[in-house]
Amino acid sequence: MIRLNTGDGDFAARFDALVDARREAAVDVARDVATIVRSVRDEGDAALHAFTQKLDRHDLDQTGWRVDRAACAAAFEALEPELRAALELAAARIRAYHEKQRPSDTDFTDAAGVRLGARWRAVDAAGVYVPGGRAAYPSTLLMNAIPARVAGVERLVVVTPTPDGAINPLVLAAAHLAGADEVWRVGGAQAIAALAYGTDRIARVDVVTGPGNAWVAEAKRQVYGVVGIDMVAGPSEIVVVADGANDPEWIAADLLSQAEHDTTTQSILFTDDAAFAERVAEAVERQLTALPTEAVARVAWEDNGAIVVVPTLAEAMPLVDRLAPEHVELACDDPRALFDRLRHAGSAFLGRHTPEAIGDYVAGPNHVLPTGRRARFASGLGVTDFMKRTSFLQLDESALNELGPATIALARAEGLPAHAQSVALRIRTNR
């Protein structure tokens, strides 16, 4: 963990290094992923079977390729009542929030008499990747699948790795709650390739979303253009902007809530109170020693964590914008004032009683967010990621006569005579 103070002479250089720090996987997996993608594209199910046997250590012909809807429903019903209620609350709030995102069609006639507009339609099929292995992420399934359903996607496909043939019942329960049509026991880059190109068993989709490891992220990068993707996600990150009136234990817990994800995650505190900064650092150390995920969280905090002391919280905001982080907490008396100054962030959490973890599960906004400074130009996952917009226009004779001459002039200037002719013929006929 590094400590910075804007008053230090070397602050600018050290903060530049923090902004530019590369936390993506150091290993170059592009060549290996390209081999996997090509194999699945060319060999289909045979390649999926071979990669699953090699990487997940089970035979799909024995354990089963697909989990049926009845098994998903049974997994949901078997949950402890408290957990089932929590999933239902999360699903309801995610659905309600994303229903507000549905775009409206436009249709109007302008002064020239041209009818103009745009029509939104859902893609036909979407694929959701859900990480597997030692952790289960039912919240990730809900965050990806529910917006697709709200958008109107007709076919919703879930793929998830099943090491040694085992699949976490929480994932199946979430698939039931989200209304998934298909759940396949395949994961990794090979699953992304199957969704993009299709196999005899798994029909291709139009959009692929969901997080994964470096191989999954690279596979999404390579199949983009064959299918749409949500984003290429990197290690998680949180920035907390907090004044000295906060409980340091709360802020420490917020920083560690991201640090426990992975050793490459980044947790940064900005504060205008140097004494408070020290209390938070001490609280982080106390909590780390008692945290079951200490082995991961400690490495993340010590390697990538930072505490930055600023003269005022308002002066922290341009620095936060340079980081363009995935999550920003604004823990102060007037969070809206700071939020008004914020330009670049995946999601913002306003006030002392709004920990980032609430947003991960039950608040409603999507937790699939841009990382690695991509919030400068990208947004979190939403309904329109599963939709496309078709513009339309309609001219009558009068409108064509008004716009036609300018079209002809521009087409000729660009050296495209057939373009000009297609308009000129109609104008002559009209006259």
Wavefront OBJ file of the C-alpha trace (Angstrom):
o trace
v 0.000 0.000 0.000
v 1.320 3.410 -0.889
v 0.638 6.686 0.892
v 0.409 9.897 -1.098
v -0.110 13.520 -0.144
v -0.830 16.186 -2.713
v 1.535 18.481 -0.824
v 4.549 16.257 -1.459
v 6.997 17.367 -4.122
v 6.914 14.025 -5.907
v 3.130 13.644 -5.745
v 2.477 14.203 -9.452
v 4.956 11.555 -10.546
v 3.790 9.023 -7.977
v 0.130 9.589 -8.785
v 0.880 9.207 -12.493
v 2.421 5.827 -11.675
v -0.709 4.859 -9.733
v -2.947 5.813 -12.644
v -0.816 3.958 -15.168
v -0.175 0.850 -13.063
v -0.934 -2.259 -15.095
v -2.882 -4.836 -13.104
v -4.084 -6.972 -15.990
v -2.798 -10.534 -16.210
v 0.863 -10.460 -17.179
v 0.651 -13.711 -19.116
v -0.094 -13.364 -22.822
v -2.912 -15.789 -23.542
v -3.872 -14.517 -27.000
v -2.177 -17.334 -28.917
v -3.593 -20.094 -26.706
v -7.066 -18.565 -26.864
v -6.875 -18.265 -30.645
v -6.125 -21.991 -30.839
v -9.107 -22.807 -28.625
v -11.462 -20.529 -30.556
v -10.347 -21.960 -33.883
v -10.770 -25.528 -32.626
v -14.326 -24.907 -31.435
v -15.212 -23.061 -34.631
v -13.911 -25.914 -36.797
v -14.662 -28.988 -34.669
v -17.680 -27.903 -32.634
v -18.874 -30.237 -29.910
v -15.857 -32.532 -30.239
v -13.583 -29.647 -29.270
v -15.858 -28.663 -26.377
v -15.794 -32.230 -25.118
v -12.007 -32.454 -25.335
v -11.325 -29.106 -23.656
v -13.807 -29.831 -20.864
v -12.216 -33.207 -20.197
v -8.755 -31.648 -20.146
v -9.477 -28.481 -18.175
v -12.489 -29.352 -16.004
v -11.653 -33.039 -15.600
v -14.956 -34.619 -16.520
v -16.611 -36.313 -19.467
v -19.593 -34.312 -20.720
v -21.111 -37.452 -22.211
v -21.210 -38.915 -18.702
v -22.018 -35.883 -16.534
v -24.358 -34.326 -19.076
v -23.950 -31.367 -21.375
v -27.011 -29.444 -20.324
v -28.820 -28.825 -17.051
v -32.555 -28.974 -17.597
v -35.081 -26.489 -16.262
v -36.442 -28.942 -13.733
v -33.028 -29.240 -12.081
v -32.735 -25.449 -11.914
v -36.188 -25.171 -10.357
v -35.356 -27.902 -7.848
v -32.147 -26.097 -6.869
v -34.142 -22.929 -6.245
v -36.742 -24.687 -4.124
v -34.027 -26.425 -2.091
v -32.441 -23.162 -0.946
v -32.680 -22.079 2.660
v -35.659 -19.704 2.969
v -33.472 -16.724 3.900
v -31.212 -17.206 0.887
v -34.153 -17.803 -1.440
v -35.774 -14.584 -0.230
v -32.501 -12.698 -0.733
v -32.226 -13.897 -4.330
v -35.855 -12.978 -4.977
v -35.309 -9.489 -3.544
v -32.198 -9.002 -5.671
v -33.966 -10.189 -8.814
v -36.986 -7.964 -8.205
v -34.887 -4.857 -7.610
v -32.593 -5.526 -10.588
v -35.637 -6.016 -12.810
v -37.368 -2.859 -11.545
v -34.274 -0.711 -12.087
v -33.600 -2.012 -15.574
v -37.215 -1.642 -16.668
v -36.646 2.108 -16.310
v -33.874 1.825 -18.923
v -36.078 0.593 -21.757
v -35.668 3.092 -24.589
v -38.560 4.584 -26.512
v -38.968 4.574 -30.265
v -39.007 7.954 -32.014
v -41.162 8.987 -34.972
v -41.563 12.562 -36.231
v -41.843 14.640 -39.391
v -39.491 17.566 -39.868
v -39.974 20.912 -41.605
v -38.956 19.466 -44.988
v -41.721 16.886 -44.754
v -39.351 13.983 -44.098
v -40.608 11.343 -41.704
v -37.738 10.309 -39.422
v -37.295 8.069 -36.439
v -35.695 5.091 -34.792
v -36.995 1.730 -33.643
v -35.478 -0.376 -30.861
v -35.577 -4.172 -30.969
v -33.966 -6.864 -28.844
v -31.406 -9.260 -30.236
v -32.753 -12.756 -30.845
v -30.403 -14.617 -28.492
v -27.966 -13.728 -25.719
v -25.317 -15.802 -23.984
v -24.318 -15.194 -20.375
v -21.004 -16.457 -19.027
v -21.023 -17.229 -15.299
v -17.673 -18.003 -13.634
v -17.427 -21.321 -11.818
v -14.884 -23.060 -9.682
v -14.273 -22.317 -6.008
v -16.746 -19.427 -5.913
v -20.368 -19.208 -6.986
v -21.719 -16.015 -8.483
v -25.523 -16.133 -8.650
v -25.555 -12.333 -8.488
v -23.547 -12.182 -11.722
v -26.090 -14.375 -13.457
v -28.950 -12.149 -12.304
v -27.133 -8.961 -13.310
v -26.522 -10.281 -16.832
v -29.663 -12.279 -17.506
v -32.359 -9.980 -16.140
v -31.494 -6.973 -18.355
v -31.565 -9.328 -21.343
v -35.053 -10.459 -20.409
v -36.188 -6.878 -19.813
v -34.875 -6.003 -23.274
v -37.069 -8.730 -24.758
v -34.435 -11.317 -25.687
v -36.277 -14.493 -26.670
v -33.502 -17.050 -26.101
v -31.268 -16.745 -23.044
v -28.312 -19.126 -22.781
v -26.101 -19.619 -19.713
v -22.683 -21.267 -19.857
v -20.659 -22.032 -16.757
v -17.591 -24.181 -16.066
v -18.150 -27.237 -13.892
v -14.828 -28.431 -12.432
v -14.951 -32.185 -11.840
v -18.516 -32.118 -13.123
v -19.911 -30.215 -10.138
v -22.126 -27.184 -10.582
v -23.036 -24.869 -7.742
v -26.764 -25.067 -6.923
v -26.843 -21.305 -6.315
v -26.044 -20.727 -9.978
v -28.833 -23.086 -11.006
v -31.247 -21.356 -8.632
v -30.373 -17.977 -10.115
v -30.805 -19.373 -13.633
v -34.311 -20.475 -12.673
v -35.143 -17.094 -11.165
v -33.830 -15.215 -14.206
v -35.720 -17.436 -16.638
v -32.746 -18.914 -18.500
v -33.767 -21.118 -21.415
v -30.566 -23.178 -21.542
v -27.774 -23.919 -19.052
v -24.661 -25.637 -20.438
v -21.832 -27.248 -18.462
v -19.055 -25.652 -20.481
v -16.754 -22.808 -19.547
v -13.561 -21.018 -20.448
v -12.599 -19.618 -23.823
v -14.190 -22.668 -25.441
v -17.623 -21.683 -24.118
v -17.282 -18.169 -25.533
v -16.328 -19.628 -28.914
v -19.324 -21.976 -28.839
v -21.687 -19.078 -28.165
v -20.148 -17.065 -30.986
v -19.899 -19.720 -33.712
v -22.406 -22.332 -32.570
v -22.047 -26.102 -32.466
v -24.434 -28.949 -33.195
v -25.672 -28.747 -29.610
v -25.310 -25.066 -28.753
v -26.863 -22.681 -31.255
v -25.020 -19.414 -31.741
v -26.137 -16.229 -30.019
v -25.976 -12.548 -30.967
v -24.509 -11.033 -27.801
v -22.193 -12.498 -25.151
v -21.881 -10.942 -21.690
v -20.398 -11.860 -18.348
v -17.033 -11.788 -16.564
v -14.307 -14.394 -16.520
v -10.590 -14.981 -16.243
v -7.925 -13.774 -18.678
v -8.778 -16.562 -21.152
v -12.469 -15.690 -21.146
v -11.749 -11.973 -21.532
v -9.387 -12.632 -24.436
v -11.890 -14.968 -26.099
v -14.529 -12.233 -25.942
v -12.063 -9.823 -27.477
v -11.334 -12.253 -30.324
v -14.951 -13.100 -31.189
v -16.140 -9.493 -31.077
v -17.577 -8.693 -34.481
v -18.895 -12.227 -34.896
v -21.040 -11.447 -31.864
v -21.532 -8.384 -29.732
v -19.961 -8.310 -26.274
v -20.575 -6.236 -23.174
v -16.962 -5.295 -22.424
v -13.535 -6.761 -21.757
v -13.345 -6.578 -17.979
v -10.208 -6.427 -15.877
v -9.467 -6.529 -12.142
v -12.006 -4.882 -9.864
v -11.379 -1.505 -8.237
v -12.860 0.834 -5.659
v -12.165 4.447 -4.764
v -13.522 5.778 -1.474
v -13.686 9.541 -0.953
v -14.265 10.036 2.770
v -14.025 12.752 5.391
v -12.886 12.299 8.966
v -16.421 12.026 10.331
v -16.708 8.453 9.057
v -16.158 5.375 11.185
v -12.717 4.140 10.053
v -13.863 0.552 10.487
v -16.620 1.105 7.914
v -14.234 2.596 5.376
v -11.655 -0.129 5.955
v -14.304 -2.769 5.349
v -15.327 -1.045 2.123
v -11.743 -1.056 0.859
v -11.368 -4.741 1.685
v -14.693 -5.609 0.062
v -12.943 -5.261 -3.283
v -9.495 -6.410 -2.182
v -10.849 -9.871 -1.398
v -11.929 -10.418 -5.014
v -8.461 -11.026 -6.413
v -4.822 -10.193 -5.762
v -4.910 -7.726 -8.664
v -7.812 -5.606 -7.391
v -7.232 -1.989 -6.424
v -8.581 -0.152 -3.353
v -7.859 3.561 -2.908
v -8.885 6.026 -0.191
v -8.974 9.796 -0.716
v -9.428 11.851 2.453
v -8.846 15.400 3.646
v -7.944 14.221 7.162
v -4.442 12.784 7.668
v -5.255 11.450 11.129
v -8.332 9.687 9.751
v -6.182 8.184 7.000
v -3.957 6.635 9.657
v -6.949 5.261 11.561
v -8.270 3.643 8.381
v -4.884 2.048 7.661
v -4.846 0.596 11.168
v -8.417 -0.659 10.786
v -7.556 -2.356 7.498
v -4.730 -4.231 9.208
v -6.975 -5.305 12.092
v -9.689 -6.536 9.768
v -7.262 -8.334 7.478
v -6.028 -10.570 10.283
v -9.593 -11.745 10.941
v -10.708 -12.015 7.313
v -11.171 -15.542 5.913
v -10.055 -14.179 2.545
v -6.904 -12.594 4.018
v -4.530 -14.472 1.712
v -6.027 -12.738 -1.315
v -7.054 -9.426 0.239
v -3.696 -8.763 1.887
v -1.780 -9.166 -1.356
v -4.237 -6.892 -3.165
v -4.042 -4.219 -0.464
v -0.279 -4.326 -0.049
v 0.471 -4.448 -3.784
v -2.246 -2.191 -5.196
v -3.813 -0.248 -2.333
v -3.309 3.461 -1.757
v -4.244 6.231 0.673
v -4.196 9.755 -0.732
v -4.440 12.838 1.498
v -5.884 15.919 -0.220
v -6.530 19.486 1.012
v -10.290 19.185 0.396
v -12.555 16.444 -0.876
v -13.530 18.643 -3.815
v -9.887 18.656 -4.888
v -9.920 14.864 -4.912
v -12.465 14.688 -7.714
v -10.168 15.545 -10.653
v -7.801 12.863 -9.352
v -10.646 10.366 -9.158
v -11.600 11.240 -12.729
v -8.098 10.381 -13.874
v -8.496 6.929 -12.351
v -11.990 6.552 -13.881
v -12.654 3.700 -11.455
v -15.224 0.952 -11.502
v -16.721 1.980 -8.133
v -16.614 5.304 -6.277
v -17.954 5.803 -2.768
v -18.618 9.388 -1.689
v -18.817 9.127 2.103
v -19.369 12.663 3.337
v -22.062 15.099 4.461
v -22.914 16.358 0.961
v -22.216 13.524 -1.488
v -24.356 15.090 -4.209
v -22.021 18.067 -4.393
v -19.073 15.749 -5.021
v -21.096 13.628 -7.425
v -21.836 16.722 -9.488
v -18.071 17.137 -9.925
v -17.501 13.492 -10.909
v -17.202 12.756 -14.623
v -15.739 9.271 -14.958
v -16.850 6.255 -12.908
v -18.668 3.000 -13.493
v -20.998 3.473 -10.535
v -21.175 5.948 -7.646
v -22.330 5.227 -4.096
v -23.543 8.337 -2.320
v -23.427 8.853 1.440
v -22.084 7.122 4.506
v -24.745 4.414 4.476
v -24.210 3.266 0.891
v -21.435 0.659 0.870
v -20.389 -0.685 -2.513
v -21.401 -4.205 -1.483
v -25.069 -3.175 -1.573
v -24.632 -2.434 -5.255
v -23.075 -5.822 -5.857
v -26.259 -7.597 -4.850
v -29.593 -5.979 -4.129
v -29.681 -2.236 -4.882
v -30.754 -2.638 -8.513
v -28.148 -0.925 -10.732
v -25.913 -3.314 -12.616
v -22.651 -4.468 -11.091
v -21.100 -5.332 -14.462
v -19.022 -2.174 -14.824
v -16.045 -0.889 -16.823
v -12.631 -1.331 -15.203
v -9.085 -0.315 -16.045
v -9.984 3.371 -16.669
v -12.552 2.328 -19.293
v -15.209 4.344 -17.466
v -13.770 7.285 -19.434
v -15.665 5.991 -22.468
v -17.825 3.057 -21.376
v -20.840 2.406 -19.161
v -22.081 -0.449 -17.052
v -24.162 -3.250 -18.524
v -27.728 -2.256 -19.297
v -30.834 -3.086 -21.262
v -29.616 -1.459 -24.475
v -26.607 -3.805 -24.570
v -29.143 -6.458 -25.600
v -30.894 -4.237 -28.138
v -30.130 -2.478 -31.397
v -31.561 0.663 -32.900
v -32.761 0.861 -36.500
v -33.215 4.342 -37.922
v -35.858 4.939 -40.592
v -36.780 7.719 -42.988
v -39.585 8.289 -45.469
v -39.770 11.016 -48.130
v -42.643 11.970 -50.363
v -42.263 13.687 -53.742
v -42.096 17.159 -52.238
v -39.458 16.215 -49.655
v -37.318 14.496 -52.288
v -37.455 17.564 -54.509
v -36.284 19.706 -51.589
v -33.400 17.475 -50.413
v -32.441 15.919 -53.722
v -30.297 18.690 -55.261
v -28.002 18.855 -52.214
v -27.675 15.067 -52.266
v -26.735 15.108 -55.954
v -24.123 17.815 -55.384
v -22.485 15.955 -52.503
v -22.524 12.595 -54.303
v -20.841 14.096 -57.361
v -18.265 15.829 -55.163
v -17.383 12.445 -53.658
v -17.068 10.846 -57.085
v -20.101 8.586 -56.700
v -22.192 9.152 -59.844
v -24.565 6.239 -59.270
v -25.558 7.771 -55.956
v -26.332 11.040 -57.720
v -28.194 9.266 -60.532
v -30.488 7.370 -58.148
v -31.772 10.711 -56.872
v -31.660 12.653 -60.141
v -33.824 10.102 -61.974
v -36.577 10.442 -59.395
v -36.498 14.226 -59.439
v -36.779 14.311 -63.252
v -39.646 11.833 -63.133
v -41.419 13.895 -60.493
v -41.159 16.991 -62.669
l 1 2 3 4 5 6 7 8 9 10 11 12 13 14 15 16 17 18 19 20 21 22 23 24 25 26 27 28 29 30 31 32 33 34 35 36 37 38 39 40 41 42 43 44 45 46 47 48 49 50 51 52 53 54 55 56 57 58 59 60 61 62 63 64 65 66 67 68 69 70 71 72 73 74 75 76 77 78 79 80 81 82 83 84 85 86 87 88 89 90 91 92 93 94 95 96 97 98 99 100 101 102 103 104 105 106 107 108 109 110 111 112 113 114 115 116 117 118 119 120 121 122 123 124 125 126 127 128 129 130 131 132 133 134 135 136 137 138 139 140 141 142 143 144 145 146 147 148 149 150 151 152 153 154 155 156 157 158 159 160 161 162 163 164 165 166 167 168 169 170 171 172 173 174 175 176 177 178 179 180 181 182 183 184 185 186 187 188 189 190 191 192 193 194 195 196 197 198 199 200 201 202 203 204 205 206 207 208 209 210 211 212 213 214 215 216 217 218 219 220 221 222 223 224 225 226 227 228 229 230 231 232 233 234 235 236 237 238 239 240 241 242 243 244 245 246 247 248 249 250 251 252 253 254 255 256 257 258 259 260 261 262 263 264 265 266 267 268 269 270 271 272 273 274 275 276 277 278 279 280 281 282 283 284 285 286 287 288 289 290 291 292 293 294 295 296 297 298 299 300 301 302 303 304 305 306 307 308 309 310 311 312 313 314 315 316 317 318 319 320 321 322 323 324 325 326 327 328 329 330 331 332 333 334 335 336 337 338 339 340 341 342 343 344 345 346 347 348 349 350 351 352 353 354 355 356 357 358 359 360 361 362 363 364 365 366 367 368 369 370 371 372 373 374 375 376 377 378 379 380 381 382 383 384 385 386 387 388 389 390 391 392 393 394 395 396 397 398 399 400 401 402 403 404 405 406 407 408 409 410 411 412 413 414 415 416 417 418 419 420 421 422 423 424 425 426 427 428 429 430 431
